[in-house]
Structure formats: structure tokens, C-alpha cells
């Protein structure tokens, strides 16, 4: 297996293990691009 692919799979599994992350990702995918932030407040 390609090392990059296995790292990507591990990251995906990690993100999906975080409570609420799956729903948050799905909600973000459904959001209109115009409604997304263009600058971060960090």
C-alpha cells in the first residue's frame, strides 16, 4: 500500500472518530460557497 494513501486513511479515520465531526463535515459540504468565511479569526 502507498504510504501517502495509508496516512490519508489514518487521518480520515481520526477525523471521523471525533464526536460530531462526520455531521459537521456533511453540513459544511452542503453549505453554499458564498456563505463560507473568507478570512479566519485565529
C-alpha positions as CSV (number, residue, x, y, z in Angstrom):
1,X,0.0,0.0,0.0
2,X,1.2,3.5,-0.8
3,X,2.4,5.3,2.3
4,X,0.6,8.5,1.4
5,X,-2.7,6.6,1.0
6,X,-2.4,4.9,4.4
7,X,-1.6,8.3,6.1
8,X,-4.7,9.8,4.4
9,X,-6.8,6.9,5.5
10,X,-5.5,7.2,9.1
11,X,-6.4,10.9,9.1
12,X,-9.8,10.2,7.8
13,X,-10.4,7.6,10.5
14,X,-9.2,10.0,13.1
15,X,-11.5,12.8,12.0
16,X,-14.5,10.5,11.9
17,X,-13.7,9.3,15.4
18,X,-14.2,12.8,16.8
19,X,-17.8,13.1,18.1
20,X,-19.9,15.2,15.8
21,X,-17.2,15.6,13.1
22,X,-18.9,13.5,10.5
23,X,-22.1,15.6,10.8
24,X,-20.0,18.8,10.7
25,X,-18.3,17.7,7.5
26,X,-21.6,16.8,5.9
27,X,-23.1,20.2,6.9
28,X,-20.1,22.0,5.5
29,X,-20.3,20.2,2.2
30,X,-24.0,21.3,1.9
31,X,-23.2,25.0,2.7
32,X,-23.1,27.4,-0.2
33,X,-19.7,28.7,-1.1
34,X,-20.8,32.3,-0.8
35,X,-21.8,31.7,2.9
36,X,-18.3,30.4,3.8
37,X,-15.8,32.6,5.6
38,X,-13.0,34.1,3.5
39,X,-10.8,35.0,6.5
40,X,-10.0,33.2,9.7
41,X,-10.3,34.8,13.1
42,X,-7.3,33.0,14.6
